[in-house]
């Protein structure tokens, strides 16, 4: 995290009190909770999202009794689920890299997942046997009706079809 605990605390406190709709102070337990979230590197956007969702469930008259302690277990569950999904995605990427012998240093230069995906699909296509390429092109041309499409649109549809087929194959790994 690139902000101090004091900044993290202040941003959560301001957001929380605004959502609550009252002027109040955080309890010592709430500050300790926020400190634990900070130490666990729980992003502010996730904390704010959960606070907003949980306060919205409270009737207006009872919002002043709302405590961040009620948010903690939901926040832990959300972070745990996101961490699990992130681990699964990383495991999947490692498996694809291994199966297709993709040099890791080539993938590491891409920052976004979509850039990595495009590179992987392109890499697989470039290293695919000629027969497999021809089979995919034949399958694509057989399944796409070119009526009313320009040559460019038709070619883009074929590329999109093949891209999707390669992604579907990767998903089966």
ChimeraX commands (.cxc) that place a marker at each C-alpha (Angstrom):
marker #1 position 0.00,0.00,0.00 radius 0.5
marker #1 position 1.40,3.37,-0.90 radius 0.5
marker #1 position -0.31,5.38,1.79 radius 0.5
marker #1 position 0.26,5.72,5.51 radius 0.5
marker #1 position -2.03,4.18,8.07 radius 0.5
marker #1 position -3.21,7.66,9.08 radius 0.5
marker #1 position -4.32,8.40,5.49 radius 0.5
marker #1 position -6.01,4.99,5.23 radius 0.5
marker #1 position -7.77,5.52,8.56 radius 0.5
marker #1 position -8.89,9.05,7.67 radius 0.5
marker #1 position -10.31,8.00,4.32 radius 0.5
marker #1 position -12.27,5.11,5.83 radius 0.5
marker #1 position -13.42,7.22,8.78 radius 0.5
marker #1 position -14.66,10.04,6.51 radius 0.5
marker #1 position -16.41,7.63,4.17 radius 0.5
marker #1 position -17.94,5.60,7.01 radius 0.5
marker #1 position -19.30,8.64,8.87 radius 0.5
marker #1 position -20.68,10.12,5.66 radius 0.5
marker #1 position -22.46,6.84,4.91 radius 0.5
marker #1 position -23.76,6.71,8.45 radius 0.5
marker #1 position -25.05,10.24,8.12 radius 0.5
marker #1 position -24.04,11.39,11.59 radius 0.5
marker #1 position -21.14,13.09,13.27 radius 0.5
marker #1 position -19.41,10.59,15.54 radius 0.5
marker #1 position -16.05,9.19,16.52 radius 0.5
marker #1 position -14.68,5.76,15.80 radius 0.5
marker #1 position -14.42,3.44,18.77 radius 0.5
marker #1 position -11.07,1.97,19.80 radius 0.5
marker #1 position -12.22,-1.41,18.49 radius 0.5
marker #1 position -13.13,0.10,15.12 radius 0.5
marker #1 position -9.72,1.77,14.86 radius 0.5
marker #1 position -8.05,-1.56,15.72 radius 0.5
marker #1 position -10.12,-3.22,13.00 radius 0.5
marker #1 position -9.08,-0.63,10.44 radius 0.5
marker #1 position -5.47,-1.13,11.50 radius 0.5
marker #1 position -5.83,-4.88,10.93 radius 0.5
marker #1 position -7.29,-4.23,7.44 radius 0.5
marker #1 position -4.38,-1.92,6.70 radius 0.5
marker #1 position -1.85,-4.54,7.80 radius 0.5
marker #1 position -3.58,-7.11,5.58 radius 0.5
marker #1 position -3.34,-4.68,2.65 radius 0.5
marker #1 position -7.09,-4.70,2.07 radius 0.5
marker #1 position -7.69,-2.07,-0.64 radius 0.5
marker #1 position -9.73,0.99,0.27 radius 0.5
marker #1 position -12.16,0.44,-2.60 radius 0.5
marker #1 position -13.11,-2.97,-1.21 radius 0.5
marker #1 position -13.49,-1.64,2.33 radius 0.5
marker #1 position -15.68,1.23,1.10 radius 0.5
marker #1 position -17.76,-1.08,-1.09 radius 0.5
marker #1 position -18.53,-3.42,1.82 radius 0.5
marker #1 position -19.25,-0.53,4.22 radius 0.5
marker #1 position -21.65,1.03,1.72 radius 0.5
marker #1 position -23.43,-2.27,1.06 radius 0.5
marker #1 position -23.83,-3.13,4.73 radius 0.5
marker #1 position -24.97,0.33,5.87 radius 0.5
marker #1 position -27.52,0.36,3.04 radius 0.5
marker #1 position -29.13,-2.73,4.59 radius 0.5
marker #1 position -29.80,-0.85,7.84 radius 0.5
marker #1 position -33.01,1.12,8.30 radius 0.5
marker #1 position -32.36,4.88,8.42 radius 0.5
marker #1 position -33.29,5.18,12.09 radius 0.5
marker #1 position -30.82,2.45,13.10 radius 0.5
marker #1 position -27.82,3.60,11.03 radius 0.5
marker #1 position -26.36,5.51,13.95 radius 0.5
marker #1 position -25.96,2.17,15.81 radius 0.5
marker #1 position -24.10,0.61,12.89 radius 0.5
marker #1 position -20.52,-0.42,13.70 radius 0.5
marker #1 position -17.57,-1.37,11.53 radius 0.5
marker #1 position -17.36,-4.53,13.59 radius 0.5
marker #1 position -20.37,-5.75,11.56 radius 0.5
marker #1 position -18.35,-5.25,8.37 radius 0.5
marker #1 position -15.29,-7.23,9.41 radius 0.5
marker #1 position -16.50,-10.79,8.75 radius 0.5
marker #1 position -18.05,-9.83,5.40 radius 0.5
marker #1 position -14.86,-8.03,4.41 radius 0.5
marker #1 position -12.72,-11.04,5.35 radius 0.5
marker #1 position -14.98,-13.32,3.29 radius 0.5
marker #1 position -14.86,-10.99,0.28 radius 0.5
marker #1 position -11.06,-10.69,0.40 radius 0.5
marker #1 position -10.70,-14.45,0.87 radius 0.5
marker #1 position -12.89,-15.11,-2.19 radius 0.5
marker #1 position -10.98,-12.57,-4.29 radius 0.5
marker #1 position -7.64,-14.00,-3.17 radius 0.5
marker #1 position -8.82,-17.51,-4.08 radius 0.5
marker #1 position -9.94,-16.35,-7.53 radius 0.5
marker #1 position -6.63,-14.55,-8.03 radius 0.5
marker #1 position -4.66,-17.67,-7.02 radius 0.5
marker #1 position -6.75,-19.82,-9.38 radius 0.5
marker #1 position -6.14,-17.38,-12.24 radius 0.5
marker #1 position -2.38,-17.41,-11.57 radius 0.5
marker #1 position -2.38,-21.22,-11.42 radius 0.5
marker #1 position -4.27,-21.34,-14.72 radius 0.5
marker #1 position -1.80,-18.94,-16.33 radius 0.5
marker #1 position 1.14,-21.06,-15.12 radius 0.5
marker #1 position -0.49,-24.17,-16.55 radius 0.5
marker #1 position -1.04,-22.49,-19.95 radius 0.5
marker #1 position 2.58,-21.25,-19.95 radius 0.5
marker #1 position 3.81,-24.76,-19.23 radius 0.5
marker #1 position 1.54,-26.60,-21.71 radius 0.5
marker #1 position 2.37,-24.26,-24.60 radius 0.5
marker #1 position 6.02,-23.62,-23.63 radius 0.5
marker #1 position 5.47,-19.86,-23.54 radius 0.5
marker #1 position 8.50,-17.93,-22.30 radius 0.5
marker #1 position 7.43,-16.29,-19.02 radius 0.5
marker #1 position 9.55,-13.21,-19.63 radius 0.5
marker #1 position 7.45,-12.43,-22.69 radius 0.5
marker #1 position 4.23,-12.49,-20.66 radius 0.5
marker #1 position 5.66,-10.51,-17.74 radius 0.5
marker #1 position 6.08,-7.42,-19.91 radius 0.5
marker #1 position 2.28,-7.08,-20.19 radius 0.5
marker #1 position 0.52,-5.34,-17.32 radius 0.5
marker #1 position -3.14,-6.06,-18.02 radius 0.5
marker #1 position -4.83,-9.44,-18.19 radius 0.5
marker #1 position -6.34,-8.65,-21.61 radius 0.5
marker #1 position -2.87,-7.90,-23.04 radius 0.5
marker #1 position -1.60,-11.19,-21.62 radius 0.5
marker #1 position -4.61,-13.03,-23.06 radius 0.5
marker #1 position -4.06,-11.53,-26.53 radius 0.5
marker #1 position -0.38,-12.41,-26.43 radius 0.5
marker #1 position -1.08,-16.00,-25.34 radius 0.5
marker #1 position -3.72,-16.55,-28.04 radius 0.5
marker #1 position -1.39,-15.02,-30.65 radius 0.5
marker #1 position 1.51,-17.15,-29.43 radius 0.5
marker #1 position -0.57,-20.33,-29.58 radius 0.5
marker #1 position -1.77,-19.45,-33.10 radius 0.5
marker #1 position 1.76,-18.68,-34.33 radius 0.5
marker #1 position 3.07,-21.97,-32.95 radius 0.5
marker #1 position 0.15,-24.11,-34.08 radius 0.5
marker #1 position 0.62,-26.83,-36.68 radius 0.5
marker #1 position -0.45,-25.91,-40.21 radius 0.5
marker #1 position -3.09,-28.66,-40.23 radius 0.5
marker #1 position -4.64,-27.36,-37.01 radius 0.5
marker #1 position -4.72,-23.81,-38.41 radius 0.5
marker #1 position -6.37,-25.02,-41.61 radius 0.5
marker #1 position -8.93,-27.02,-39.61 radius 0.5
marker #1 position -9.82,-23.97,-37.51 radius 0.5
marker #1 position -10.08,-21.73,-40.56 radius 0.5
marker #1 position -12.29,-24.30,-42.31 radius 0.5
marker #1 position -14.50,-24.61,-39.23 radius 0.5
marker #1 position -14.78,-20.83,-38.96 radius 0.5
marker #1 position -15.63,-20.34,-42.65 radius 0.5
marker #1 position -18.21,-23.13,-42.46 radius 0.5
marker #1 position -19.94,-21.57,-39.45 radius 0.5
marker #1 position -19.97,-17.92,-40.51 radius 0.5
marker #1 position -22.52,-16.66,-43.00 radius 0.5
marker #1 position -20.78,-14.02,-45.08 radius 0.5
marker #1 position -24.00,-12.71,-46.59 radius 0.5
marker #1 position -24.06,-8.93,-46.26 radius 0.5
marker #1 position -20.55,-8.73,-44.81 radius 0.5
marker #1 position -17.71,-6.86,-46.42 radius 0.5
marker #1 position -14.46,-8.77,-46.97 radius 0.5
marker #1 position -12.91,-6.99,-43.95 radius 0.5
marker #1 position -15.90,-7.77,-41.71 radius 0.5
marker #1 position -15.85,-11.41,-42.84 radius 0.5
marker #1 position -12.12,-11.71,-42.08 radius 0.5
marker #1 position -12.64,-10.10,-38.65 radius 0.5
marker #1 position -15.44,-12.58,-37.92 radius 0.5
marker #1 position -13.14,-15.47,-38.81 radius 0.5
marker #1 position -10.36,-14.08,-36.58 radius 0.5
marker #1 position -12.84,-13.60,-33.74 radius 0.5
marker #1 position -14.16,-17.16,-34.17 radius 0.5
marker #1 position -10.63,-18.60,-34.08 radius 0.5
marker #1 position -9.67,-16.40,-31.10 radius 0.5
marker #1 position -12.72,-17.67,-29.20 radius 0.5
marker #1 position -11.96,-21.29,-30.10 radius 0.5
marker #1 position -8.41,-20.95,-28.78 radius 0.5
marker #1 position -9.70,-19.34,-25.57 radius 0.5
marker #1 position -12.23,-22.16,-25.15 radius 0.5
marker #1 position -9.43,-24.69,-25.58 radius 0.5
marker #1 position -7.36,-22.90,-22.93 radius 0.5
marker #1 position -10.35,-22.98,-20.54 radius 0.5
marker #1 position -10.50,-26.78,-20.87 radius 0.5
marker #1 position -6.95,-27.19,-19.56 radius 0.5
marker link #1:1,2 radius 0.2
marker link #1:2,3 radius 0.2
marker link #1:3,4 radius 0.2
marker link #1:4,5 radius 0.2
marker link #1:5,6 radius 0.2
marker link #1:6,7 radius 0.2
marker link #1:7,8 radius 0.2
marker link #1:8,9 radius 0.2
marker link #1:9,10 radius 0.2
marker link #1:10,11 radius 0.2
marker link #1:11,12 radius 0.2
marker link #1:12,13 radius 0.2
marker link #1:13,14 radius 0.2
marker link #1:14,15 radius 0.2
marker link #1:15,16 radius 0.2
marker link #1:16,17 radius 0.2
marker link #1:17,18 radius 0.2
marker link #1:18,19 radius 0.2
marker link #1:19,20 radius 0.2
marker link #1:20,21 radius 0.2
marker link #1:21,22 radius 0.2
marker link #1:22,23 radius 0.2
marker link #1:23,24 radius 0.2
marker link #1:24,25 radius 0.2
marker link #1:25,26 radius 0.2
marker link #1:26,27 radius 0.2
marker link #1:27,28 radius 0.2
marker link #1:28,29 radius 0.2
marker link #1:29,30 radius 0.2
marker link #1:30,31 radius 0.2
marker link #1:31,32 radius 0.2
marker link #1:32,33 radius 0.2
marker link #1:33,34 radius 0.2
marker link #1:34,35 radius 0.2
marker link #1:35,36 radius 0.2
marker link #1:36,37 radius 0.2
marker link #1:37,38 radius 0.2
marker link #1:38,39 radius 0.2
marker link #1:39,40 radius 0.2
marker link #1:40,41 radius 0.2
marker link #1:41,42 radius 0.2
marker link #1:42,43 radius 0.2
marker link #1:43,44 radius 0.2
marker link #1:44,45 radius 0.2
marker link #1:45,46 radius 0.2
marker link #1:46,47 radius 0.2
marker link #1:47,48 radius 0.2
marker link #1:48,49 radius 0.2
marker link #1:49,50 radius 0.2
marker link #1:50,51 radius 0.2
marker link #1:51,52 radius 0.2
marker link #1:52,53 radius 0.2
marker link #1:53,54 radius 0.2
marker link #1:54,55 radius 0.2
marker link #1:55,56 radius 0.2
marker link #1:56,57 radius 0.2
marker link #1:57,58 radius 0.2
marker link #1:58,59 radius 0.2
marker link #1:59,60 radius 0.2
marker link #1:60,61 radius 0.2
marker link #1:61,62 radius 0.2
marker link #1:62,63 radius 0.2
marker link #1:63,64 radius 0.2
marker link #1:64,65 radius 0.2
marker link #1:65,66 radius 0.2
marker link #1:66,67 radius 0.2
marker link #1:67,68 radius 0.2
marker link #1:68,69 radius 0.2
marker link #1:69,70 radius 0.2
marker link #1:70,71 radius 0.2
marker link #1:71,72 radius 0.2
marker link #1:72,73 radius 0.2
marker link #1:73,74 radius 0.2
marker link #1:74,75 radius 0.2
marker link #1:75,76 radius 0.2
marker link #1:76,77 radius 0.2
marker link #1:77,78 radius 0.2
marker link #1:78,79 radius 0.2
marker link #1:79,80 radius 0.2
marker link #1:80,81 radius 0.2
marker link #1:81,82 radius 0.2
marker link #1:82,83 radius 0.2
marker link #1:83,84 radius 0.2
marker link #1:84,85 radius 0.2
marker link #1:85,86 radius 0.2
marker link #1:86,87 radius 0.2
marker link #1:87,88 radius 0.2
marker link #1:88,89 radius 0.2
marker link #1:89,90 radius 0.2
marker link #1:90,91 radius 0.2
marker link #1:91,92 radius 0.2
marker link #1:92,93 radius 0.2
marker link #1:93,94 radius 0.2
marker link #1:94,95 radius 0.2
marker link #1:95,96 radius 0.2
marker link #1:96,97 radius 0.2
marker link #1:97,98 radius 0.2
marker link #1:98,99 radius 0.2
marker link #1:99,100 radius 0.2
marker link #1:100,101 radius 0.2
marker link #1:101,102 radius 0.2
marker link #1:102,103 radius 0.2
marker link #1:103,104 radius 0.2
marker link #1:104,105 radius 0.2
marker link #1:105,106 radius 0.2
marker link #1:106,107 radius 0.2
marker link #1:107,108 radius 0.2
marker link #1:108,109 radius 0.2
marker link #1:109,110 radius 0.2
marker link #1:110,111 radius 0.2
marker link #1:111,112 radius 0.2
marker link #1:112,113 radius 0.2
marker link #1:113,114 radius 0.2
marker link #1:114,115 radius 0.2
marker link #1:115,116 radius 0.2
marker link #1:116,117 radius 0.2
marker link #1:117,118 radius 0.2
marker link #1:118,119 radius 0.2
marker link #1:119,120 radius 0.2
marker link #1:120,121 radius 0.2
marker link #1:121,122 radius 0.2
marker link #1:122,123 radius 0.2
marker link #1:123,124 radius 0.2
marker link #1:124,125 radius 0.2
marker link #1:125,126 radius 0.2
marker link #1:126,127 radius 0.2
marker link #1:127,128 radius 0.2
marker link #1:128,129 radius 0.2
marker link #1:129,130 radius 0.2
marker link #1:130,131 radius 0.2
marker link #1:131,132 radius 0.2
marker link #1:132,133 radius 0.2
marker link #1:133,134 radius 0.2
marker link #1:134,135 radius 0.2
marker link #1:135,136 radius 0.2
marker link #1:136,137 radius 0.2
marker link #1:137,138 radius 0.2
marker link #1:138,139 radius 0.2
marker link #1:139,140 radius 0.2
marker link #1:140,141 radius 0.2
marker link #1:141,142 radius 0.2
marker link #1:142,143 radius 0.2
marker link #1:143,144 radius 0.2
marker link #1:144,145 radius 0.2
marker link #1:145,146 radius 0.2
marker link #1:146,147 radius 0.2
marker link #1:147,148 radius 0.2
marker link #1:148,149 radius 0.2
marker link #1:149,150 radius 0.2
marker link #1:150,151 radius 0.2
marker link #1:151,152 radius 0.2
marker link #1:152,153 radius 0.2
marker link #1:153,154 radius 0.2
marker link #1:154,155 radius 0.2
marker link #1:155,156 radius 0.2
marker link #1:156,157 radius 0.2
marker link #1:157,158 radius 0.2
marker link #1:158,159 radius 0.2
marker link #1:159,160 radius 0.2
marker link #1:160,161 radius 0.2
marker link #1:161,162 radius 0.2
marker link #1:162,163 radius 0.2
marker link #1:163,164 radius 0.2
marker link #1:164,165 radius 0.2
marker link #1:165,166 radius 0.2
marker link #1:166,167 radius 0.2
marker link #1:167,168 radius 0.2
marker link #1:168,169 radius 0.2
marker link #1:169,170 radius 0.2
marker link #1:170,171 radius 0.2
marker link #1:171,172 radius 0.2
marker link #1:172,173 radius 0.2
view
